[in-house]
Amino acid sequence: MFRKLCLKFCPHPSRITAPQAFAYILYSILENEPVEIASWSEDGKSFSVHDGDRWANLVLQKYFRHTNQSSFQRQLNLYGFRKVKKGPNR
């Protein structure tokens, strides 16, 4: 679902506005970074971070210029993402 929304609302990087930028960057991360660090779930409705150290030190630093996981989590919460505590996407 997120993939479809991002593709619909983020057609080209030069046309995105500040609120859309986070969604576009997150989509880019999940599509371009190694799946050993983070990946989409099988159904594409969620994503998982598999290697928190590499996520913070490599990915967050590269895309957001910081390594603060709490700041990234606040951004996710702002856009309506929630931690999956049970079910197939856990």
mmCIF file of the C-alpha atoms, coordinates in Angstrom:
data_MODEL
# 
_entry.id   MODEL 
# 
loop_
_atom_site.group_PDB 
_atom_site.id 
_atom_site.type_symbol 
_atom_site.label_atom_id 
_atom_site.label_alt_id 
_atom_site.label_comp_id 
_atom_site.label_asym_id 
_atom_site.label_entity_id 
_atom_site.label_seq_id 
_atom_site.pdbx_PDB_ins_code 
_atom_site.Cartn_x 
_atom_site.Cartn_y 
_atom_site.Cartn_z 
_atom_site.occupancy 
_atom_site.B_iso_or_equiv 
_atom_site.pdbx_formal_charge 
_atom_site.auth_seq_id 
_atom_site.auth_comp_id 
_atom_site.auth_asym_id 
_atom_site.auth_atom_id 
_atom_site.pdbx_PDB_model_num 
ATOM 1  C CA . MET A 1 1  ? 0.000  0.000   0.000  1.00 0.00 ? 1  MET A CA 1 
ATOM 2  C CA . PHE A 1 2  ? 2.765  2.464   0.890  1.00 0.00 ? 2  PHE A CA 1 
ATOM 3  C CA . ARG A 1 3  ? 4.507  1.750   -2.393 1.00 0.00 ? 3  ARG A CA 1 
ATOM 4  C CA . LYS A 1 4  ? 1.422  2.745   -4.355 1.00 0.00 ? 4  LYS A CA 1 
ATOM 5  C CA . LEU A 1 5  ? 0.902  5.905   -2.290 1.00 0.00 ? 5  LEU A CA 1 
ATOM 6  C CA . CYS A 1 6  ? 4.503  6.966   -2.675 1.00 0.00 ? 6  CYS A CA 1 
ATOM 7  C CA . LEU A 1 7  ? 4.491  6.368   -6.397 1.00 0.00 ? 7  LEU A CA 1 
ATOM 8  C CA . LYS A 1 8  ? 1.249  8.288   -6.718 1.00 0.00 ? 8  LYS A CA 1 
ATOM 9  C CA . PHE A 1 9  ? 2.308  11.260  -4.591 1.00 0.00 ? 9  PHE A CA 1 
ATOM 10 C CA . CYS A 1 10 ? 6.041  11.325  -5.388 1.00 0.00 ? 10 CYS A CA 1 
ATOM 11 C CA . PRO A 1 11 ? 6.303  11.131  -9.163 1.00 0.00 ? 11 PRO A CA 1 
ATOM 12 C CA . HIS A 1 12 ? 9.620  12.935  -9.455 1.00 0.00 ? 12 HIS A CA 1 
ATOM 13 C CA . PRO A 1 13 ? 12.109 14.122  -6.812 1.00 0.00 ? 13 PRO A CA 1 
ATOM 14 C CA . SER A 1 14 ? 12.235 17.672  -8.163 1.00 0.00 ? 14 SER A CA 1 
ATOM 15 C CA . ARG A 1 15 ? 8.476  18.069  -7.738 1.00 0.00 ? 15 ARG A CA 1 
ATOM 16 C CA . ILE A 1 16 ? 8.114  16.946  -4.132 1.00 0.00 ? 16 ILE A CA 1 
ATOM 17 C CA . THR A 1 17 ? 7.287  19.300  -1.294 1.00 0.00 ? 17 THR A CA 1 
ATOM 18 C CA . ALA A 1 18 ? 8.493  19.089  2.299  1.00 0.00 ? 18 ALA A CA 1 
ATOM 19 C CA . PRO A 1 19 ? 5.664  16.853  3.583  1.00 0.00 ? 19 PRO A CA 1 
ATOM 20 C CA . GLN A 1 20 ? 6.161  14.422  0.701  1.00 0.00 ? 20 GLN A CA 1 
ATOM 21 C CA . ALA A 1 21 ? 9.940  14.369  1.014  1.00 0.00 ? 21 ALA A CA 1 
ATOM 22 C CA . PHE A 1 22 ? 10.027 11.947  3.943  1.00 0.00 ? 22 PHE A CA 1 
ATOM 23 C CA . ALA A 1 23 ? 7.813  9.422   2.181  1.00 0.00 ? 23 ALA A CA 1 
ATOM 24 C CA . TYR A 1 24 ? 9.901  9.677   -0.980 1.00 0.00 ? 24 TYR A CA 1 
ATOM 25 C CA . ILE A 1 25 ? 13.166 9.240   0.937  1.00 0.00 ? 25 ILE A CA 1 
ATOM 26 C CA . LEU A 1 26 ? 11.812 6.255   2.854  1.00 0.00 ? 26 LEU A CA 1 
ATOM 27 C CA . TYR A 1 27 ? 10.681 4.639   -0.380 1.00 0.00 ? 27 TYR A CA 1 
ATOM 28 C CA . SER A 1 28 ? 14.109 5.282   -1.928 1.00 0.00 ? 28 SER A CA 1 
ATOM 29 C CA . ILE A 1 29 ? 15.859 3.736   1.058  1.00 0.00 ? 29 ILE A CA 1 
ATOM 30 C CA . LEU A 1 30 ? 13.790 0.576   0.946  1.00 0.00 ? 30 LEU A CA 1 
ATOM 31 C CA . GLU A 1 31 ? 14.208 0.200   -2.799 1.00 0.00 ? 31 GLU A CA 1 
ATOM 32 C CA . ASN A 1 32 ? 17.925 0.985   -3.019 1.00 0.00 ? 32 ASN A CA 1 
ATOM 33 C CA . GLU A 1 33 ? 19.654 -0.098  0.191  1.00 0.00 ? 33 GLU A CA 1 
ATOM 34 C CA . PRO A 1 34 ? 20.674 -3.721  0.889  1.00 0.00 ? 34 PRO A CA 1 
ATOM 35 C CA . VAL A 1 35 ? 17.874 -5.988  2.101  1.00 0.00 ? 35 VAL A CA 1 
ATOM 36 C CA . GLU A 1 36 ? 20.203 -7.154  4.878  1.00 0.00 ? 36 GLU A CA 1 
ATOM 37 C CA . ILE A 1 37 ? 19.704 -3.737  6.489  1.00 0.00 ? 37 ILE A CA 1 
ATOM 38 C CA . ALA A 1 38 ? 16.000 -3.087  5.806  1.00 0.00 ? 38 ALA A CA 1 
ATOM 39 C CA . SER A 1 39 ? 13.330 -4.461  3.503  1.00 0.00 ? 39 SER A CA 1 
ATOM 40 C CA . TRP A 1 40 ? 9.659  -4.501  2.616  1.00 0.00 ? 40 TRP A CA 1 
ATOM 41 C CA . SER A 1 41 ? 7.463  -7.222  4.063  1.00 0.00 ? 41 SER A CA 1 
ATOM 42 C CA . GLU A 1 42 ? 6.228  -9.936  1.693  1.00 0.00 ? 42 GLU A CA 1 
ATOM 43 C CA . ASP A 1 43 ? 2.894  -8.164  1.142  1.00 0.00 ? 43 ASP A CA 1 
ATOM 44 C CA . GLY A 1 44 ? 4.504  -4.699  0.801  1.00 0.00 ? 44 GLY A CA 1 
ATOM 45 C CA . LYS A 1 45 ? 2.380  -3.172  3.567  1.00 0.00 ? 45 LYS A CA 1 
ATOM 46 C CA . SER A 1 46 ? 5.210  -2.708  6.050  1.00 0.00 ? 46 SER A CA 1 
ATOM 47 C CA . PHE A 1 47 ? 8.965  -2.722  6.322  1.00 0.00 ? 47 PHE A CA 1 
ATOM 48 C CA . SER A 1 48 ? 11.513 -4.048  8.788  1.00 0.00 ? 48 SER A CA 1 
ATOM 49 C CA . VAL A 1 49 ? 14.922 -2.881  9.880  1.00 0.00 ? 49 VAL A CA 1 
ATOM 50 C CA . HIS A 1 50 ? 17.103 -5.978  10.229 1.00 0.00 ? 50 HIS A CA 1 
ATOM 51 C CA . ASP A 1 51 ? 20.420 -4.419  11.255 1.00 0.00 ? 51 ASP A CA 1 
ATOM 52 C CA . GLY A 1 52 ? 19.877 -1.448  13.553 1.00 0.00 ? 52 GLY A CA 1 
ATOM 53 C CA . ASP A 1 53 ? 23.549 -0.482  13.811 1.00 0.00 ? 53 ASP A CA 1 
ATOM 54 C CA . ARG A 1 54 ? 24.094 -0.333  10.055 1.00 0.00 ? 54 ARG A CA 1 
ATOM 55 C CA . TRP A 1 55 ? 20.694 1.361   9.661  1.00 0.00 ? 55 TRP A CA 1 
ATOM 56 C CA . ALA A 1 56 ? 21.650 4.188   12.009 1.00 0.00 ? 56 ALA A CA 1 
ATOM 57 C CA . ASN A 1 57 ? 25.290 4.582   11.031 1.00 0.00 ? 57 ASN A CA 1 
ATOM 58 C CA . LEU A 1 58 ? 25.016 4.124   7.274  1.00 0.00 ? 58 LEU A CA 1 
ATOM 59 C CA . VAL A 1 59 ? 21.468 4.683   6.074  1.00 0.00 ? 59 VAL A CA 1 
ATOM 60 C CA . LEU A 1 60 ? 20.236 7.435   8.391  1.00 0.00 ? 60 LEU A CA 1 
ATOM 61 C CA . GLN A 1 61 ? 23.544 9.255   8.053  1.00 0.00 ? 61 GLN A CA 1 
ATOM 62 C CA . LYS A 1 62 ? 23.398 9.027   4.256  1.00 0.00 ? 62 LYS A CA 1 
ATOM 63 C CA . TYR A 1 63 ? 19.782 10.108  3.761  1.00 0.00 ? 63 TYR A CA 1 
ATOM 64 C CA . PHE A 1 64 ? 19.049 12.322  6.777  1.00 0.00 ? 64 PHE A CA 1 
ATOM 65 C CA . ARG A 1 65 ? 22.522 13.534  7.884  1.00 0.00 ? 65 ARG A CA 1 
ATOM 66 C CA . HIS A 1 66 ? 22.056 12.198  11.409 1.00 0.00 ? 66 HIS A CA 1 
ATOM 67 C CA . THR A 1 67 ? 22.178 8.864   13.210 1.00 0.00 ? 67 THR A CA 1 
ATOM 68 C CA . ASN A 1 68 ? 19.355 9.538   15.652 1.00 0.00 ? 68 ASN A CA 1 
ATOM 69 C CA . GLN A 1 69 ? 16.895 6.647   15.542 1.00 0.00 ? 69 GLN A CA 1 
ATOM 70 C CA . SER A 1 70 ? 14.464 8.567   17.791 1.00 0.00 ? 70 SER A CA 1 
ATOM 71 C CA . SER A 1 71 ? 14.158 11.391  15.255 1.00 0.00 ? 71 SER A CA 1 
ATOM 72 C CA . PHE A 1 72 ? 13.441 8.901   12.501 1.00 0.00 ? 72 PHE A CA 1 
ATOM 73 C CA . GLN A 1 73 ? 10.836 7.173   14.696 1.00 0.00 ? 73 GLN A CA 1 
ATOM 74 C CA . ARG A 1 74 ? 9.105  10.513  15.345 1.00 0.00 ? 74 ARG A CA 1 
ATOM 75 C CA . GLN A 1 75 ? 8.929  11.127  11.587 1.00 0.00 ? 75 GLN A CA 1 
ATOM 76 C CA . LEU A 1 76 ? 7.389  7.683   11.068 1.00 0.00 ? 76 LEU A CA 1 
ATOM 77 C CA . ASN A 1 77 ? 4.812  8.380   13.778 1.00 0.00 ? 77 ASN A CA 1 
ATOM 78 C CA . LEU A 1 78 ? 4.018  11.766  12.241 1.00 0.00 ? 78 LEU A CA 1 
ATOM 79 C CA . TYR A 1 79 ? 3.147  10.024  8.960  1.00 0.00 ? 79 TYR A CA 1 
ATOM 80 C CA . GLY A 1 80 ? 0.946  7.433   10.659 1.00 0.00 ? 80 GLY A CA 1 
ATOM 81 C CA . PHE A 1 81 ? 3.349  4.503   10.779 1.00 0.00 ? 81 PHE A CA 1 
ATOM 82 C CA . ARG A 1 82 ? 2.968  2.258   13.815 1.00 0.00 ? 82 ARG A CA 1 
ATOM 83 C CA . LYS A 1 83 ? 5.063  -0.589  15.160 1.00 0.00 ? 83 LYS A CA 1 
ATOM 84 C CA . VAL A 1 84 ? 3.549  -3.976  14.296 1.00 0.00 ? 84 VAL A CA 1 
ATOM 85 C CA . LYS A 1 85 ? 3.413  -5.966  17.517 1.00 0.00 ? 85 LYS A CA 1 
ATOM 86 C CA . LYS A 1 86 ? 1.724  -9.128  16.263 1.00 0.00 ? 86 LYS A CA 1 
ATOM 87 C CA . GLY A 1 87 ? 0.630  -10.771 13.050 1.00 0.00 ? 87 GLY A CA 1 
ATOM 88 C CA . PRO A 1 88 ? 2.383  -11.914 9.876  1.00 0.00 ? 88 PRO A CA 1 
ATOM 89 C CA . ASN A 1 89 ? 4.319  -8.651  9.405  1.00 0.00 ? 89 ASN A CA 1 
ATOM 90 C CA . ARG A 1 90 ? 5.884  -8.674  12.838 1.00 0.00 ? 90 ARG A CA 1 
# 
